[in-house]
Amino acid sequence: MRPVDTVTYRRLSDDIPSGLAVATARIGRWDIASTIDSFLDVSYDPPTMLLSLYGESRLAEAIEEAGTCALTVLSSDQRDLADRFGTSGLPLQGMLNGVAHERDPNGNAVLTGGIASFALEVADVHQAATHRLIVGRVVALADGTAMRPAIRFSRTHYDIV
């Protein structure tokens, strides 16, 4: 082992395989959506999840303001959506144009065709370095129709065979 430098750390942490999801929140008439790869289930009782978002992102601010969000776990055939919502600086107007979606009970967009989706109500927010860790109670959920997840590894999207 050697001392930590940020370049090596970033390269090695990118080598941790992770599932891809799109998190959404709605502020007024605007949908905010972003691809995320840092999310996990915290507890089954009560059902609770955690999202890790860059602290200065529009999505992190929107989720805190709204107090709710939705998470769609992407399937392997939705890698184009991972790319689309992983692009920074997307305009708010029309962010979801042409993307098939429904609304969760809180009015947040849930993309269709994913592995699973979760509606969350914010229970707590923690600041950790440059990120906000958003803890959310799962208030609704749905099975998706897809079976193969979209996976990120070394900044590239892969299928699981």
C-alpha positions as CSV (number, residue, x, y, z in Angstrom):
1,M,0.0,0.0,0.0
2,R,1.1,3.6,-0.5
3,P,-0.1,7.1,0.5
4,V,-3.3,8.2,-1.0
5,D,-3.4,10.6,-4.0
6,T,-6.7,11.8,-5.5
7,V,-5.8,10.7,-9.1
8,T,-5.1,7.1,-8.1
9,Y,-8.0,7.0,-5.7
10,R,-10.4,8.1,-8.4
11,R,-9.1,5.6,-10.9
12,L,-9.3,2.7,-8.4
13,S,-12.7,3.7,-7.0
14,D,-14.0,3.8,-10.6
15,D,-13.0,0.1,-10.7
16,I,-15.7,-0.8,-8.2
17,P,-18.6,-2.2,-10.2
18,S,-21.9,-0.5,-9.5
19,G,-25.5,-0.5,-10.7
20,L,-26.8,2.5,-12.5
21,A,-30.0,4.4,-11.6
22,V,-31.8,7.6,-12.5
23,A,-32.9,9.7,-9.5
24,T,-35.6,12.3,-10.0
25,A,-37.2,15.1,-8.0
26,R,-39.9,17.6,-9.0
27,I,-39.8,21.3,-8.0
28,G,-42.9,23.1,-9.2
29,R,-43.3,22.2,-12.8
30,W,-39.7,21.2,-13.3
31,D,-38.4,17.6,-13.3
32,I,-34.8,17.2,-12.2
33,A,-33.1,13.9,-13.2
34,S,-29.6,12.6,-13.0
35,T,-27.8,9.3,-13.4
36,I,-26.3,8.0,-10.1
37,D,-24.2,5.0,-9.3
38,S,-23.9,5.5,-5.5
39,F,-27.1,4.2,-3.9
40,L,-27.9,1.3,-1.5
41,D,-30.5,-0.2,0.7
42,V,-29.9,0.7,4.3
43,S,-32.6,-1.3,6.1
44,Y,-35.5,-3.6,5.3
45,D,-37.4,-2.6,8.5
46,P,-38.4,0.1,7.9
47,P,-37.5,0.0,4.2
48,T,-34.8,2.7,3.8
49,M,-32.3,3.7,1.1
50,L,-29.4,6.0,0.8
51,L,-28.3,8.1,-2.2
52,S,-24.9,9.8,-2.5
53,L,-25.1,12.9,-4.6
54,Y,-22.6,15.7,-5.4
55,G,-23.5,18.3,-2.8
56,E,-23.8,21.3,-5.2
57,S,-25.8,19.4,-7.8
58,R,-29.3,20.6,-8.8
59,L,-30.7,17.2,-8.0
60,A,-29.3,17.2,-4.4
61,E,-30.8,20.7,-3.8
62,A,-34.1,19.7,-5.4
63,I,-34.5,16.6,-3.3
64,E,-33.8,18.5,-0.1
65,E,-36.2,21.2,-1.1
66,A,-39.0,18.8,-2.2
67,G,-38.4,16.3,0.6
68,T,-39.1,13.4,-1.9
69,C,-37.5,11.7,-4.8
70,A,-37.8,8.6,-7.0
71,L,-35.1,6.1,-8.0
72,T,-35.3,3.9,-11.1
73,V,-32.7,1.1,-11.3
74,L,-31.7,1.0,-15.0
75,S,-31.7,-2.1,-17.1
76,S,-28.9,-3.0,-19.5
77,D,-31.0,-1.7,-22.5
78,Q,-31.3,1.7,-20.9
79,R,-27.6,2.6,-21.1
80,D,-28.6,5.5,-23.4
81,L,-30.6,7.0,-20.5
82,A,-27.6,6.6,-18.2
83,D,-25.6,8.6,-20.7
84,R,-28.4,11.2,-21.2
85,F,-28.9,11.9,-17.6
86,G,-25.3,11.6,-16.7
87,T,-24.5,14.7,-18.8
88,S,-24.0,17.8,-16.7
89,G,-25.7,21.0,-17.5
90,L,-28.9,19.6,-19.1
91,P,-31.6,22.3,-19.5
92,L,-34.4,22.0,-17.0
93,Q,-37.1,22.6,-19.6
94,G,-37.9,19.4,-21.4
95,M,-35.5,17.3,-19.4
96,L,-37.8,14.2,-19.8
97,N,-39.0,14.9,-23.3
98,G,-39.2,11.6,-25.2
99,V,-38.5,9.5,-22.1
100,A,-41.2,7.1,-21.2
101,H,-42.1,7.6,-17.5
102,E,-44.9,7.6,-15.0
103,R,-45.3,9.4,-11.7
104,D,-44.9,8.1,-8.2
105,P,-47.3,9.0,-5.4
106,N,-45.3,12.1,-4.7
107,G,-45.4,13.3,-8.3
108,N,-41.7,12.4,-9.2
109,A,-40.9,10.8,-12.5
110,V,-40.3,7.1,-12.6
111,L,-38.7,5.9,-15.8
112,T,-40.4,2.8,-17.4
113,G,-38.5,-0.3,-18.4
114,G,-36.1,-0.4,-15.4
115,I,-35.3,-3.2,-13.0
116,A,-37.2,-1.7,-10.1
117,S,-38.3,1.7,-8.9
118,F,-38.6,3.3,-5.5
119,A,-40.5,6.4,-4.2
120,L,-38.6,8.0,-1.2
121,E,-39.4,10.5,1.4
122,V,-36.3,12.2,2.8
123,A,-35.6,11.1,6.4
124,D,-32.2,12.6,6.9
125,V,-29.3,14.4,5.0
126,H,-25.7,14.2,5.9
127,Q,-22.8,16.1,4.4
128,A,-19.7,13.9,3.7
129,A,-16.8,15.6,1.9
130,T,-18.2,17.0,-1.4
131,H,-21.4,14.9,-1.3
132,R,-24.8,14.8,0.4
133,L,-25.9,11.5,1.7
134,I,-29.7,11.4,1.4
135,V,-31.4,8.8,3.6
136,G,-34.9,8.1,2.4
137,R,-37.8,6.0,3.6
138,V,-39.3,3.9,0.8
139,V,-43.0,4.8,0.6
140,A,-43.8,3.0,-2.7
141,L,-42.1,0.6,-5.0
142,A,-42.6,-1.3,-8.2
143,D,-41.1,-4.3,-9.9
144,G,-39.7,-3.6,-13.4
145,T,-40.0,-5.8,-16.4
146,A,-36.3,-6.0,-17.2
147,M,-34.0,-8.6,-15.7
148,R,-30.5,-7.5,-16.6
149,P,-29.0,-4.4,-14.8
150,A,-26.9,-1.7,-16.3
151,I,-23.5,-1.8,-14.6
152,R,-20.8,0.8,-14.5
153,F,-17.1,-0.3,-14.3
154,S,-14.1,1.8,-15.1
155,R,-16.3,4.6,-16.4
156,T,-17.9,2.3,-19.0
157,H,-21.3,0.6,-19.0
158,Y,-21.4,-3.2,-19.1
159,D,-24.0,-5.9,-19.3
160,I,-23.9,-8.8,-16.9
161,V,-23.8,-12.1,-18.8
